[in-house]
Amino acid sequence: MPQDQAGMTAQFCNTVSIMFNTLAKAYSHMYTNMSWLPPKFWAYGGGDMAVCVGGTKGVFVEIAKADFNQLFKALATD
């Protein structure tokens, strides 16, 4: 991936992670009987591709070829 694309991708992923961290904190206060923290991973899929992010790691995958259970397990151990 070219440097400019990598930079934009990192910025996008960081922004989305911050949003989900905020959501997890809010849900933890609203739904005290559910465990939302700490955030472990998130994913977005569109068209043929998905991005999966956990901690400081992320991957692009073809949806049809991805084993999301395996990906989420690997990303959640960050």
SULVEN-V986874 format. One line per field, one symbol per residue. phi: phi as a letter, one per 40 degrees, with the letter a starting at -180 (. if undefined). Layout:
phi = ???
This chain:
phi = .ddcccccccccccccccccccccccccccbccbcbbccbaaabbagcbbbbbagbbaacbcdcbcbcdccccccccc
